[in-house]
Amino acid sequence: MPYWLMKTEPETFSIDDLERVRVEPWTGVRSVFARFHMRNMSEGDEVLFYHSSCEPPGVAGLARVTKTKLVEETQCDPAGKYFDEKATREKPIWDCAEVEFVEKFPYLVSLAHIRAEPELKDMKLLQIGRLSVMPVAEAEYRKVVEMGHVEPKPLPAPIKVPRKAAKKTRSAKAAKTARKKPAKPAKNSAKKKSRR
């Protein structure tokens, strides 16, 4: 599949950082599932560049895969966050892809707007949200790109029910249910005696 979504925390590496350096290896991935997806990438594949662990999270722009199956250097750095004591450069455990900057969107495509878009209801992002690298269908990719070039409409605010009101509502429902239940017939001790 030639379309992907790759997540990064903007405080660590953002779309602006990619625009500045132009090309960057996608290091720090320690999920076997994300590694599997990167191993299925090909040069020229298109990438949705996603900002995560921020407010609001969302797709900030586009990148393109330039190289695949590179040795992931951070696994061999004992002082680094992503050091893997079982890995060596001769026998690496982790590999990665290299991506280049394509575009920063005029408008961030927020996760909330992705959730609200019917055409994107089947995106892997909404099903396996914690995965840092995942495939994207071509129609989904094109829809997100389209959304990144159009000023987003405000989403309706979620309706917040006060706690006390919520408790009252539940109590009222419970009382109503109780009223609907038919009363149990009274025990007839005389009948019981006559059966013995």
Contact map, one row per residue, 1 for C-alpha under 8 A:
1111000000000000000000000000000000000001100000000000000000000000000000000000000000000000000000000000000000000000000000000000000000000011100000000000000000000000000000000000000000000000000000000000
1111000000000000000000000000000000000000110111000000000000000000000000000000000000000000000000000000000000000000000000000000000000000000010000000000000000000000000000000000000000000000000000000000
1111100000000000000000000000000000000000000011110000000000000000000000000000000000000000000000000000000000000000000000000000000000000011110010000000000000000000000000000000000000000000000000000000
1111110000000000000000000000000000000000000011110000000000000000000000000000000000000000000000000000000000000000000000000000000000001111000000000000000000000000000000000000000000000000000000000000
0011111000000000000000000000000000000000000000111100000000000000000000000000000000000000000000000000000000000000000000000000000000011111000000000000000000000000000000000000000000000000000000000000
0001111100000000000000000000000000000000000000111100000000000000000000000000000000000000000000000000000000000000000000000000000000011100000000000000000000000000000000000000000000000000000000000000
0000111110000000000000000000000000000000000000001111000000000000000000000000000000000000000000000000000000000000000000000000000000011000000000000000000000000000000000000000000000000000000000000000
0000011111011100000000000000000000000000000000001111000000000000000000000000000000000000000000000000000000000000000000000000000000010000000000000000000000000000000000000000000000000000000000000000
0000001111111100000000000000000000000000000000000011110000000000000000000000000000000000000000000000000000000000000000000000000000000000000000000000000000000000000000000000000000000000000000000000
0000000111111110000000000000000000000000000000000011010000000000000000000000000000000000000000000000000000000000000000000000000000000000000000000000000000000000000000000000000000000000000000000000
0000000011111100000000000000000000000000000000000000000000000000000000000000000000000000000000000000000000000000000000000000000000000000000000000000000000000000000000000000000000000000000000000000
0000000111111100000000000000000000000000000000000000000000000000000000000000000000000000000000000000000000000000000000000000000000000000000000000000000000000000000000000000000000000000000000000000
0000000111111110110000000000000000000000000000000000000000000000000000000000000000000000000000000000000000000000000000000000000000000000000000000000000000000000000000000000000000000000000000000000
0000000111111111110000000000000000000000000000000010000000000000000000000000000000000000000000000000000000000000000000000000000000000000000000000000000000000000000000000000000000000000000000000000
0000000001001111111000000000000000000000000000001000000000011000000000000000000000000000000000000000100100000000000000000000000000000000000000000000000000000000000000000000000000000000000000000000
0000000000000111111100000000000000000000000000000000000000000000000000000000000000000000000000000000000100000000000000000000000000000000000000000000000000000000000000000000000000000000000000000000
0000000000001111111110000000000000000000000000000000000000000000000000000000000000000000000000000000000000000000000000000000000000000000000000000000000000000000000000000000000000000000000000000000
0000000000001111111111110000000000000000000000000000000000000000000000000000000000000000000000000001100000000000000000000000000000000000000000000000000000000000000000000000000000000000000000000000
0000000000000011111111000000000000000000000000000000000000000000000000000000000000000000000000000000111100000000000000000000000000000000000000000000000000000000000000000000000000000000000000000000
0000000000000001111111000000000000000000000000000000000000000000000000000000000000000000000000000000000000000000000000000000000000000000000000000000000000000000000000000000000000000000000000000000
0000000000000000111111110000000000000000000000000000000000000000000000000000000000000000000000000000000000000000000000000000000000000000000000000000000000000000000000000000000000000000000000000000
0000000000000000011111110000000000000000000000000000000000000000000000000000000000000000000000000001100000000000000000000000000000000000000000000000000000000000000000000000000000000000000000000000
0000000000000000010011111000000000000000000000000000000000000000000000000000000000000000000000000111100000000000000000000000000000000000000000000000000000000000000000000000000000000000000000000000
0000000000000000010011111100000000000000000000000000000000000000000000000000000000000000000000000111000000000000000000000000000000000000000000000000000000000000000000000000000000000000000000000000
0000000000000000000000111110000000000000000000000000000000000000000000000000000000000000000000011110000000000000000000000000000000000000000000000000000000000000000000000000000000000000000000000000
0000000000000000000000011111100000000000000000000000000000000000000000000000000000000000000000011110000000000000000000000000000000000000000000000000000000000000000000000000000000000000000000000000
0000000000000000000000001111100000000000000000000000000000000000000000011100000000000000000000010000000000000000000000000000000000000000000000000000000000000000000000000000000000000000000000000000
0000000000000000000000000111110000000000000000000000000000000000000000010100000001000000000000000000000000000000000000000000000000000000000000000000000000000000000000000000000000000000000000000000
0000000000000000000000000111111001100000000000000000000000000000000000000000000000000000000001010000000000000000000000000000000000010000000000000000000000000000000000000000000000000000000000000000
0000000000000000000000000001111101100000000000000000000000000000000000000000000001000000000001000000000000000000000000000000000000000000000000000000000000000000000000000000000000000000000000000000
0000000000000000000000000000111111100000000000000000000000000000000000000000000000000000000000000000000000000000000000000000000000100000000000000000000000000000000000000000000000000000000000000000
0000000000000000000000000000011111110000000000000000000000000000000000000000000000000000000000000000000000000000000000000000000000000000000000000000000000000000000000000000000000000000000000000000
0000000000000000000000000000001111111000000000000000000000000000000000000000000000000000000000000000000000000000000000000000000000100000000000000000000000000000000000000000000000000000000000000000
0000000000000000000000000000111111111100000000000000000000000000000000000000000000000000000000000000000000000000000000000000000000111100000000000000000000000000000000000000000000000000000000000000
0000000000000000000000000000111111111110000000000000000000000000000000000000000000000000000001110000000000000000000000000000000000001000000000000000000000000000000000000000000000000000000000000000
0000000000000000000000000000000111111111000000000000000000000000000000000000000000000000000000000000000000000000000000000000000000000000000000000000000000000000000000000000000000000000000000000000
0000000000000000000000000000000011111111100000000000000000000000000000000000000000000000000000000000000000000000000000000000000000001110000000000000000000000000000000000000000000000000000000000000
0000000000000000000000000000000001111111100000000000000000000000000110000000000000000000000000011000000000000000000000000000000000001000000000000000000000000000000000000000000000000000000000000000
0000000000000000000000000000000000111111100000000000000000000000000110000000000000000000000000111000000000000000000000000000000000000000000000000000000000000000000000000000000000000000000000000000
1000000000000000000000000000000000011111110000000000000000000000000000000000000000000000000000000000000000000000000000000000000000000000000000000000000000000000000000000000000000000000000000000000
1100000000000000000000000000000000001111111010000000000000000000100100000000000000000000000000001000000000000000000000000000000000000000000000000000000000000000000000000000000000000000000000000000
0100000000000000000000000000000000000001111110000000000000000000101100000000000000000000000000000000000000000000000000000000000000000000000000000000000000000000000000000000000000000000000000000000
0000000000000000000000000000000000000000111110000000000000000001111100000000000000000000000000000000000000000000000000000000000000000000000000000000000000000000000000000000000000000000000000000000
0100000000000000000000000000000000000000011111000000000000000001110000000000000000000000000000000000000000000000000000000000000000000000000000000000000000000000000000000000000000000000000000000000
0111000000000000000000000000000000000000111111100000000000000001100000000000000000000000000000000000000000000000000000000000000000000000000000000000000000000000000000000000000000000000000000000000
0111000000000000000000000000000000000000000111110000000000000111100000000000000000000000000000000000000000000000000000000000000000000000000000000000000000000000000000000000000000000000000000000000
0011110000000000000000000000000000000000000011111000000000000111100000000000000000000000000000000000000000000000000000000000000000000000000000000000000000000000000000000000000000000000000000000000
0011110000000000000000000000000000000000000001111100000000111110000000000000000000000000000000000000000000000000000000000000000000000000000010000000000000000000000000000000000000000000000000000000
0000111100000010000000000000000000000000000000111110000000111110000000000000000000000000000000000000000000000000000000000000000000000000000000000000000000000000000000000000000000000000000000000000
0000111100000000000000000000000000000000000000011111000011111000000000000000000000000000000000000000000000000000000000000000000000000000000000000000000000000000000000000000000000000000000000000000
0000001111000100000000000000000000000000000000001111110011110000000000000000000000000000000000000000000000000000000000000000000000000000000000000000000000000000000000000000000000000000000000000000
0000001111000000000000000000000000000000000000000111110011000000000000000000000000000000000000000000000000000000000000000000000000000000000000000000000000000000000000000000000000000000000000000000
0000000010000000000000000000000000000000000000000011111010000000000000000000000000000000000000000000000000000000000000000000000000000000000000000000000000000000000000000000000000000000000000000000
0000000011000000000000000000000000000000000000000011111110000000000000000000000000000000000000000000000000000000000000000000000000000000000000000000000000000000000000000000000000000000000000000000
0000000000000000000000000000000000000000000000000000111110000000000000000000000000000000000000000000000000000000000000000000000000000000000000000000000000000000000000000000000000000000000000000000
0000000000000000000000000000000000000000000000000000011111000000000000000000000000000000000000000000000000000110000000000000000000000000000000000000000000000000000000000000000000000000000000000000
0000000000000000000000000000000000000000000000000111111111100000000000000000000000000000000000000000000000000110000000000000000000000000000000000000000000000000000000000000000000000000000000000000
0000000000000000000000000000000000000000000000000111000111110000000000000000000000000000000000000000000000011110000000000000000000000000000000000000000000000000000000000000000000000000000000000000
0000000000000000000000000000000000000000000000011110000011111000000000000000000000000000000000000000000000011110000000000000000000000000000000010001000000000000000000000000000000000000000000000000
0000000000000010000000000000000000000000000000011110000001111100000000000000000000000000000000000000000110111000000000000000000000000000000000000001000000000000000000000000000000000000000000000000
0000000000000010000000000000000000000000000000011100000000111110000000000000000000000000000000000000011110010000000000000000000000000000000000000001000000000000000000000000000000000000000000000000
0000000000000000000000000000000000000000000001111000000000011111000000000000000000000000000000000000111110000000000000000000000000000000000000000000000000000000000000000000000000000000000000000000
0000000000000000000000000000000000000000000001111000000000001111100000000000000000000000000000000011111000000000000000000000000000000000000000000000000000000000000000000000000000000000000000000000
0000000000000000000000000000000000000000001111100000000000000111110000000000000000000000000000000011110000000000000000000000000000000000000000000000000000000000000000000000000000000000000000000000
0000000000000000000000000000000000000000111111100000000000000011111100000000000000000000000000001111000000000000000000000000000000000000000000000000000000000000000000000000000000000000000000000000
0000000000000000000000000000000000000000001100000000000000000001111100000000000000000000000000001111000000000000000000000000000000000000000000000000000000000000000000000000000000000000000000000000
0000000000000000000000000000000000000000011000000000000000000000111111000000000000000000000000001110000000000000000000000000000000000000000000000000000000000000000000000000000000000000000000000000
0000000000000000000000000000000000000110111000000000000000000000111111000000000000000000000000011100000000000000000000000000000000000000000000000000000000000000000000000000000000000000000000000000
0000000000000000000000000000000000000110000000000000000000000000001111100000000000000000000000111000000000000000000000000000000000000000000000000000000000000000000000000000000000000000000000000000
0000000000000000000000000000000000000000000000000000000000000000001111110000000000000000000000111100000000000000000000000000000000000000000000000000000000000000000000000000000000000000000000000000
0000000000000000000000000000000000000000000000000000000000000000000011111000000000000000100101110000000000000000000000000000000000000000000000000000000000000000000000000000000000000000000000000000
0000000000000000000000000011000000000000000000000000000000000000000001111110000000000000000101110000000000000000000000000000000000000000000000000000000000000000000000000000000000000000000000000000
0000000000000000000000000010000000000000000000000000000000000000000000111111100000000000100000000000000000000000000000000000000000000000000000000000000000000000000000000000000000000000000000000000
0000000000000000000000000011000000000000000000000000000000000000000000011111100111100000000000000000000000000000000000000000000000000000000000000000000000000000000000000000000000000000000000000000
0000000000000000000000000000000000000000000000000000000000000000000000011111110101111011000111000000000000000000000000000000000000000000000000000000000000000000000000000000000000000000000000000000
0000000000000000000000000000000000000000000000000000000000000000000000001111110000111011100000000000000000000000000000000000000000000000000000000000000000000000000000000000000000000000000000000000
0000000000000000000000000000000000000000000000000000000000000000000000001111111101100000000000000000000000000000000000000000000000000000000000000000000000000000000000000000000000000000000000000000
0000000000000000000000000000000000000000000000000000000000000000000000000011111100111000000000000000000000000000000000000000000000000000000000000000000000000000000000000000000000000000000000000000
0000000000000000000000000000000000000000000000000000000000000000000000000000111110100000000000000000000000000000000000000000000000000000000000000000000000000000000000000000000000000000000000000000
0000000000000000000000000000000000000000000000000000000000000000000000000110111111100000000000000000000000000000000000000000000000000000000000000000000000000000000000000000000000000000000000000000
0000000000000000000000000000000000000000000000000000000000000000000000000100001111100000000000000000000000000000000000000000000000000000000000000000000000000000000000000000000000000000000000000000
0000000000000000000000000001010000000000000000000000000000000000000000000110100111110000000000000000000000000000000000000000000000000000000000000000000000000000000000000000000000000000000000000000
0000000000000000000000000000000000000000000000000000000000000000000000000111111111111000000000000000000000000000000000000000000000000000000000000000000000000000000000000000000000000000000000000000
0000000000000000000000000000000000000000000000000000000000000000000000000011010001111110000000000000000000000000000000000000000000000000000000000000000000000000000000000000000000000000000000000000
0000000000000000000000000000000000000000000000000000000000000000000000000011010000111111000000000000000000000000000000000000000000000000000000000000000000000000000000000000000000000000000000000000
0000000000000000000000000000000000000000000000000000000000000000000000000000000000011111000010000000000000000000000000000000000000000000000000000000000000000000000000000000000000000000000000000000
0000000000000000000000000000000000000000000000000000000000000000000000000011000000011111101111000000000000000000000000000000000000000000000000000000000000000000000000000000000000000000000000000000
0000000000000000000000000000000000000000000000000000000000000000000000000011000000001111111110000000000000000000000000000000000000000000000000000000000000000000000000000000000000000000000000000000
0000000000000000000000000000000000000000000000000000000000000000000000101001000000000011111100000000000000000000000000000000000000000000000000000000000000000000000000000000000000000000000000000000
0000000000000000000000000000000000000000000000000000000000000000000000000000000000000001111100000000000000000000000000000000000000000000000000000000000000000000000000000000000000000000000000000000
0000000000000000000000000000000000000000000000000000000000000000000000000000000000000011111110000000000000000000000000000000000000000000000000000000000000000000000000000000000000000000000000000000
0000000000000000000000000000000000000000000000000000000000000000000000110010000000000011111111100000000000000000000000000000000000000000000000000000000000000000000000000000000000000000000000000000
0000000000000000000000000000000000000000000000000000000000000000000000000010000000000111001111100000000000000000000000000000000000000000000000000000000000000000000000000000000000000000000000000000
0000000000000000000000000000110000100000000000000000000000000000000000110010000000000010000111110000000000000000000000000000000000000000000000000000000000000000000000000000000000000000000000000000
0000000000000000000000000000000000100010000000000000000000000000000011110000000000000000000111111000000000000000000000000000000000000000000000000000000000000000000000000000000000000000000000000000
0000000000000000000000001110100000100110000000000000000000000000000111110000000000000000000001111100000000000000000000000000000000000000000000000000000000000000000000000000000000000000000000000000
0000000000000000000000001100000000000110100000000000000000000000111111000000000000000000000000111110000000000000000000000000000000000000000000000000000000000000000000000000000000000000000000000000
0000000000000000000000111100000000000000000000000000000000000000111101000000000000000000000000011111000000000000000000000000000000000000000000000000000000000000000000000000000000000000000000000000
0000000000000000000000111100000000000000000000000000000000000011111000000000000000000000000000001111100000000000000000000000000000000000000000000000000000000000000000000000000000000000000000000000
0000000000000000010001110000000000000000000000000000000000000011110000000000000000000000000000000111110000000000000000000000000000000000000000000000000000000000000000000000000000000000000000000000
0000000000000010011001100000000000000000000000000000000000000111000000000000000000000000000000000011111000000000000000000000000000000000000000000000000000000000000000000000000000000000000000000000
0000000000000000001000000000000000000000000000000000000000001111000000000000000000000000000000000001111100000000000000000000000000000000000000000000000000000000000000000000000000000000000000000000
0000000000000000001000000000000000000000000000000000000000001110000000000000000000000000000000000000111110000000000000000000000000000000000000000000000000000000000000000000000000000000000000000000
0000000000000011001000000000000000000000000000000000000000011100000000000000000000000000000000000000011111000000000000000000000000000000000000000000000000000000000000000000000000000000000000000000
0000000000000000000000000000000000000000000000000000000000011100000000000000000000000000000000000000001111110000000000000000000000000000000000000001100000000000000000000000000000000000000000000000
0000000000000000000000000000000000000000000000000000000000000000000000000000000000000000000000000000000111110000000000000000000000000000000000000001110000000000000000000000000000000000000000000000
0000000000000000000000000000000000000000000000000000000000010000000000000000000000000000000000000000000011111000000000000000000000000000000000000011111100000000000000000000000000000000000000000000
0000000000000000000000000000000000000000000000000000000001111000000000000000000000000000000000000000000011111100000000000000000000000000000000000001000000000000000000000000000000000000000000000000
0000000000000000000000000000000000000000000000000000000001110000000000000000000000000000000000000000000000111110110000000000000000000000000000010011000100000000000000000000000000000000000000000000
0000000000000000000000000000000000000000000000000000000111100000000000000000000000000000000000000000000000011111110000000000000000000000000000000000000000000000000000000000000000000000000000000000
0000000000000000000000000000000000000000000000000000000111100000000000000000000000000000000000000000000000001111111000000000000000000000000000000000000000000000000000000000000000000000000000000000
0000000000000000000000000000000000000000000000000000000000000000000000000000000000000000000000000000000000000111111100000000000000000000000000000000000000000000000000000000000000000000000000000000
0000000000000000000000000000000000000000000000000000000000000000000000000000000000000000000000000000000000001111111110000000000000000000000000000000000100100000000000000000000000000000000000000000
0000000000000000000000000000000000000000000000000000000000000000000000000000000000000000000000000000000000001111111110011000000000000000000000010000000000000000000000000000000000000000000000000000
0000000000000000000000000000000000000000000000000000000000000000000000000000000000000000000000000000000000000011111111011000010000000000000000000000000000000000000000000000000000000000000000000000
0000000000000000000000000000000000000000000000000000000000000000000000000000000000000000000000000000000000000001111111000000000000000000000000000000000000000000000000000000000000000000000000000000
0000000000000000000000000000000000000000000000000000000000000000000000000000000000000000000000000000000000000000111111111000000000000000000000000000000000000000000000000000000000000000000000000000
0000000000000000000000000000000000000000000000000000000000000000000000000000000000000000000000000000000000000000001111111000000000000000000000000000000000000000000000000000000000000000000000000000
0000000000000000000000000000000000000000000000000000000000000000000000000000000000000000000000000000000000000000000011111100000000000000000100100000000000000000000000000000000000000000000000000000
0000000000000000000000000000000000000000000000000000000000000000000000000000000000000000000000000000000000000000011011111110000000000000000100100000000000000000000000000000000000000000000000000000
0000000000000000000000000000000000000000000000000000000000000000000000000000000000000000000000000000000000000000011011111110010000000000000000000000000000000000000000000000000000000000000000000000
0000000000000000000000000000000000000000000000000000000000000000000000000000000000000000000000000000000000000000000000111111011000000000000000000000000000000000000000000000000000000000000000000000
0000000000000000000000000000000000000000000000000000000000000000000000000000000000000000000000000000000000000000000000011111111000000001100100000000000000000000000000000000000000000000000000000000
0000000000000000000000000000000000000000000000000000000000000000000000000000000000000000000000000000000000000000000000000111111110000111000000000000000000000000000000000000000000000000000000000000
0000000000000000000000000000000000000000000000000000000000000000000000000000000000000000000000000000000000000000000000000011111111100100000000000000000000000000000000000000000000000000000000000000
0000000000000000000000000000000000000000000000000000000000000000000000000000000000000000000000000000000000000000001000001111111110000000000000000000000000000000000000000000000000000000000000000000
0000000000000000000000000000000000000000000000000000000000000000000000000000000000000000000000000000000000000000000000000111111110000000000000000000000000000000000000000000000000000000000000000000
0000000000000000000000000000000000000000000000000000000000000000000000000000000000000000000000000000000000000000000000000001111111100000000000000000000000000000000000000000000000000000000000000000
0000000000000000000000000000000000000000000000000000000000000000000000000000000000000000000000000000000000000000000000000001111111100000000000000000000000000000000000000000000000000000000000000000
0000000000000000000000000000000000000000000000000000000000000000000000000000000000000000000000000000000000000000000000000000100111110000000000000000000000000000000000000000000000000000000000000000
0000000000000000000000000000001011000000000000000000000000000000000000000000000000000000000000000000000000000000000000000000100111111100000000000000000000000000000000000000000000000000000000000000
0000111100000000000000000000100001000000000000000000000000000000000000000000000000000000000000000000000000000000000000000000000001111100000000000000000000000000000000000000000000000000000000000000
0001111000000000000000000000000001101100000000000000000000000000000000000000000000000000000000000000000000000000000000000000000000111110000000000000000000000000000000000000000000000000000000000000
0001110000000000000000000000000001001000000000000000000000000000000000000000000000000000000000000000000000000000000000000001100000111111000000000000000000000000000000000000000000000000000000000000
1011100000000000000000000000000000001000000000000000000000000000000000000000000000000000000000000000000000000000000000000001000000001111100000000000000000000000000000000000000000000000000000000000
1011100000000000000000000000000000000000000000000000000000000000000000000000000000000000000000000000000000000000000000000011000000000111110110000000000000000000000000000000000000000000000000000000
1010000000000000000000000000000000000000000000000000000000000000000000000000000000000000000000000000000000000000000000000010000000000011111110000000000000000000000000000000000000000000000000000000
0110000000000000000000000000000000000000000000000000000000000000000000000000000000000000000000000000000000000000000000000000000000000001111111000000000000000000000000000000000000000000000000000000
0000000000000000000000000000000000000000000000000000000000000000000000000000000000000000000000000000000000000000000000000000000000000000111111100000000000000000000000000000000000000000000000000000
0000000000000000000000000000000000000000000000000000000000000000000000000000000000000000000000000000000000000000000000110010000000000001111111110000000000000000000000000000000000000000000000000000
0010000000000000000000000000000000000000000000010000000000000000000000000000000000000000000000000000000000000000000000000000000000000001111111111000000000000000000000000000000000000000000000000000
0000000000000000000000000000000000000000000000000000000000000000000000000000000000000000000000000000000000000000000000000000000000000000011111111100000000000000000000000000000000000000000000000000
0000000000000000000000000000000000000000000000000000000000000000000000000000000000000000000000000000000000000000000000110000000000000000001111111110000000000000000000000000000000000000000000000000
0000000000000000000000000000000000000000000000000000000000100000000000000000000000000000000000000000000000001000010000000000000000000000000111111111000000000000000000000000000000000000000000000000
0000000000000000000000000000000000000000000000000000000000000000000000000000000000000000000000000000000000000000000000000000000000000000000011111111100000000000000000000000000000000000000000000000
0000000000000000000000000000000000000000000000000000000000000000000000000000000000000000000000000000000000000000000000000000000000000000000001111111110000000000000000000000000000000000000000000000
0000000000000000000000000000000000000000000000000000000000000000000000000000000000000000000000000000000000101000000000000000000000000000000000111111111100000000000000000000000000000000000000000000
0000000000000000000000000000000000000000000000000000000000111000000000000000000000000000000000000000000011111000000000000000000000000000000000011111111000000000000000000000000000000000000000000000
0000000000000000000000000000000000000000000000000000000000000000000000000000000000000000000000000000000011100000000000000000000000000000000000001111111000000000000000000000000000000000000000000000
0000000000000000000000000000000000000000000000000000000000000000000000000000000000000000000000000000000001100000000000000000000000000000000000000111111100000000000000000000000000000000000000000000
0000000000000000000000000000000000000000000000000000000000000000000000000000000000000000000000000000000000100000000000000000000000000000000000000011111110000000000000000000000000000000000000000000
0000000000000000000000000000000000000000000000000000000000000000000000000000000000000000000000000000000000101000100000000000000000000000000000000010011111000000000000000000000000000000000000000000
0000000000000000000000000000000000000000000000000000000000000000000000000000000000000000000000000000000000000000000000000000000000000000000000000000001111100000000000000000000000000000000000000000
0000000000000000000000000000000000000000000000000000000000000000000000000000000000000000000000000000000000000000000000000000000000000000000000000000000111110000000000000000000000000000000000000000
0000000000000000000000000000000000000000000000000000000000000000000000000000000000000000000000000000000000000000100000000000000000000000000000000000000011111000000000000000000000000000000000000000
0000000000000000000000000000000000000000000000000000000000000000000000000000000000000000000000000000000000000000000000000000000000000000000000000000000001111100000000000000000000000000000000000000
0000000000000000000000000000000000000000000000000000000000000000000000000000000000000000000000000000000000000000000000000000000000000000000000000000000000111110000000000000000000000000000000000000
0000000000000000000000000000000000000000000000000000000000000000000000000000000000000000000000000000000000000000000000000000000000000000000000000000000000011111000000000000000000000000000000000000
0000000000000000000000000000000000000000000000000000000000000000000000000000000000000000000000000000000000000000000000000000000000000000000000000000000000001111100000000000000000000000000000000000
0000000000000000000000000000000000000000000000000000000000000000000000000000000000000000000000000000000000000000000000000000000000000000000000000000000000000111110000000000000000000000000000000000
0000000000000000000000000000000000000000000000000000000000000000000000000000000000000000000000000000000000000000000000000000000000000000000000000000000000000011111011000000000000000000000000000000
0000000000000000000000000000000000000000000000000000000000000000000000000000000000000000000000000000000000000000000000000000000000000000000000000000000000000001111111000000000000000000000000000000
0000000000000000000000000000000000000000000000000000000000000000000000000000000000000000000000000000000000000000000000000000000000000000000000000000000000000000111111100000000000000000000000000000
0000000000000000000000000000000000000000000000000000000000000000000000000000000000000000000000000000000000000000000000000000000000000000000000000000000000000000011111110000000000000000000000000000
0000000000000000000000000000000000000000000000000000000000000000000000000000000000000000000000000000000000000000000000000000000000000000000000000000000000000000111111111000000000000000000000000000
0000000000000000000000000000000000000000000000000000000000000000000000000000000000000000000000000000000000000000000000000000000000000000000000000000000000000000111111111100000000000000000000000000
0000000000000000000000000000000000000000000000000000000000000000000000000000000000000000000000000000000000000000000000000000000000000000000000000000000000000000001111111110000000000000000000000000
0000000000000000000000000000000000000000000000000000000000000000000000000000000000000000000000000000000000000000000000000000000000000000000000000000000000000000000111111111000000000000000000000000
0000000000000000000000000000000000000000000000000000000000000000000000000000000000000000000000000000000000000000000000000000000000000000000000000000000000000000000011111111100000000000000000000000
0000000000000000000000000000000000000000000000000000000000000000000000000000000000000000000000000000000000000000000000000000000000000000000000000000000000000000000001111111110000000000000000000000
0000000000000000000000000000000000000000000000000000000000000000000000000000000000000000000000000000000000000000000000000000000000000000000000000000000000000000000000111111111000000000000000000000
0000000000000000000000000000000000000000000000000000000000000000000000000000000000000000000000000000000000000000000000000000000000000000000000000000000000000000000000011111111100000000000000000000
0000000000000000000000000000000000000000000000000000000000000000000000000000000000000000000000000000000000000000000000000000000000000000000000000000000000000000000000001111111110000000000000000000
0000000000000000000000000000000000000000000000000000000000000000000000000000000000000000000000000000000000000000000000000000000000000000000000000000000000000000000000000111111111000000000000000000
0000000000000000000000000000000000000000000000000000000000000000000000000000000000000000000000000000000000000000000000000000000000000000000000000000000000000000000000000011111111100000000000000000
0000000000000000000000000000000000000000000000000000000000000000000000000000000000000000000000000000000000000000000000000000000000000000000000000000000000000000000000000001111111110000000000000000
0000000000000000000000000000000000000000000000000000000000000000000000000000000000000000000000000000000000000000000000000000000000000000000000000000000000000000000000000000111111111000000000000000
0000000000000000000000000000000000000000000000000000000000000000000000000000000000000000000000000000000000000000000000000000000000000000000000000000000000000000000000000000011111111000000000000000
0000000000000000000000000000000000000000000000000000000000000000000000000000000000000000000000000000000000000000000000000000000000000000000000000000000000000000000000000000001111111100000000000000
0000000000000000000000000000000000000000000000000000000000000000000000000000000000000000000000000000000000000000000000000000000000000000000000000000000000000000000000000000000111111100000000000000
0000000000000000000000000000000000000000000000000000000000000000000000000000000000000000000000000000000000000000000000000000000000000000000000000000000000000000000000000000000011111110000000000000
0000000000000000000000000000000000000000000000000000000000000000000000000000000000000000000000000000000000000000000000000000000000000000000000000000000000000000000000000000000000111111000000000000
0000000000000000000000000000000000000000000000000000000000000000000000000000000000000000000000000000000000000000000000000000000000000000000000000000000000000000000000000000000000001111100000000000
0000000000000000000000000000000000000000000000000000000000000000000000000000000000000000000000000000000000000000000000000000000000000000000000000000000000000000000000000000000000000111110000000000
0000000000000000000000000000000000000000000000000000000000000000000000000000000000000000000000000000000000000000000000000000000000000000000000000000000000000000000000000000000000000011111000000000
0000000000000000000000000000000000000000000000000000000000000000000000000000000000000000000000000000000000000000000000000000000000000000000000000000000000000000000000000000000000000001111100000000
0000000000000000000000000000000000000000000000000000000000000000000000000000000000000000000000000000000000000000000000000000000000000000000000000000000000000000000000000000000000000000111110000000
0000000000000000000000000000000000000000000000000000000000000000000000000000000000000000000000000000000000000000000000000000000000000000000000000000000000000000000000000000000000000000011111110000
0000000000000000000000000000000000000000000000000000000000000000000000000000000000000000000000000000000000000000000000000000000000000000000000000000000000000000000000000000000000000000001111111000
0000000000000000000000000000000000000000000000000000000000000000000000000000000000000000000000000000000000000000000000000000000000000000000000000000000000000000000000000000000000000000000111111100
0000000000000000000000000000000000000000000000000000000000000000000000000000000000000000000000000000000000000000000000000000000000000000000000000000000000000000000000000000000000000000000111111110
0000000000000000000000000000000000000000000000000000000000000000000000000000000000000000000000000000000000000000000000000000000000000000000000000000000000000000000000000000000000000000000111111111
0000000000000000000000000000000000000000000000000000000000000000000000000000000000000000000000000000000000000000000000000000000000000000000000000000000000000000000000000000000000000000000011111111
0000000000000000000000000000000000000000000000000000000000000000000000000000000000000000000000000000000000000000000000000000000000000000000000000000000000000000000000000000000000000000000001111111
0000000000000000000000000000000000000000000000000000000000000000000000000000000000000000000000000000000000000000000000000000000000000000000000000000000000000000000000000000000000000000000000111111
0000000000000000000000000000000000000000000000000000000000000000000000000000000000000000000000000000000000000000000000000000000000000000000000000000000000000000000000000000000000000000000000011111
